[in-house]
Amino acid sequence: VNNASTDGTKEYLDEVANNQIGVLHLEENMGGAGGFYYGMKKAYKEGADLIWIMDDDTIPTEDALENLLYAHETFHGEYGFLASDVRWMDGSCCIMNQVHKLDKVVETYDRIDTATFVSLLIPRETVEKIGLPIKEYFIWGDDKEYTLRASDYKPSYFVPASKVIHKMKSNFGSNISTDDLERVGRYFYAYRNDYVTAKKRGAKSLFIYYAGFALNFLRVILKSEKGKKERIEVMKKGLSEGRRFHVKEEMI
């Protein structure tokens, strides 16, 4: 899925496209959420039984898919999604892509309820039953919302044998209090989208959202070396917009 790139990506992809590589060019940049939405929708419409989604900076190891498919057979296709083990470039765990484990099901798999879109295997039935990611989220939080929805539908699992590399600049979790000031603006989407997801899931999720908001507010005040006002304004703007932002899940 080419998200309206203007750096020669379109021309390159058109050159490599063949009967095994299909290319979908979007006319405008729809963000990561829009990219996953349109890619998954096209795969479903073309009859895919399984959809393997990845970020643009995901590098799968040679047996990453093989091990996802082995888990698919182990669970007889009865799951919401399967998540790979995301590593940074030096082989250490990628901090910002850790799954939320619930309990161990069998010796090699943990049941989880959330994961990032860095590498997920999603069966056709999940898309058929719960629909597509919310494209209006643009970036951040679309994977959390979608995987929560998928794990509500059916148990979902972490597959540690399926390893992928997330080719990021540094191995730090995202946090508005410590991130580079030029990146702070994008946190608007995180605070907006996470509020919408929490509101949809009820009082407990809203309490957790507000607790996290308060904690990060304090972190900005106490730890941010510069741009305290800008960081706080982004947080407040995201929360305020989240209260007014109305989106709904789109069924296939």
Stockholm file with secondary structure:
# STOCKHOLM 1.0

chainA/1-252         VNNASTDGTKEYLDEVANNQIGVLHLEENMGGAGGFYYGMKKAYKEGADLIWIMDDDTIPTEDALENLLYAHETFHGEYGFLASDVRWMDGSCCIMNQVHKLDKVVETYDRIDTATFVSLLIPRETVEKIGLPIKEYFIWGDDKEYTLRASDYKPSYFVPASKVIHKMKSNFGSNISTDDLERVGRYFYAYRNDYVTAKKRGAKSLFIYYAGFALNFLRVILKSEKGKKERIEVMKKGLSEGRRFHVKEEMI
#=GR chainA/1-252 SS CBCSCCSSHHHHHHHHCCSSCCCCBCSSCCHHHHHHHHHHHHHHHTTCSEEEEECTTEEECTTHHHHHHHHHHHTTTCSSCEEEEEECTTSSBCGGGCCEEEEEEETTEEEEEECCTTEEEEEHHHHHHHCCCCGGGCSSSHHHHHHHHHHHHSCEEEEEEEEEEECCSSCCCCCTTTSCGGGGGGHHHHHHHHHHHHHHHCHHHHHHHHHHHHHHHHHHHHHCSSCHHHHHHHHHHHHHHHHHCCCCCCCC
#=GC SS_cons         CBCSCCSSHHHHHHHHCCSSCCCCBCSSCCHHHHHHHHHHHHHHHTTCSEEEEECTTEEECTTHHHHHHHHHHHTTTCSSCEEEEEECTTSSBCGGGCCEEEEEEETTEEEEEECCTTEEEEEHHHHHHHCCCCGGGCSSSHHHHHHHHHHHHSCEEEEEEEEEEECCSSCCCCCTTTSCGGGGGGHHHHHHHHHHHHHHHCHHHHHHHHHHHHHHHHHHHHHCSSCHHHHHHHHHHHHHHHHHCCCCCCCC
//
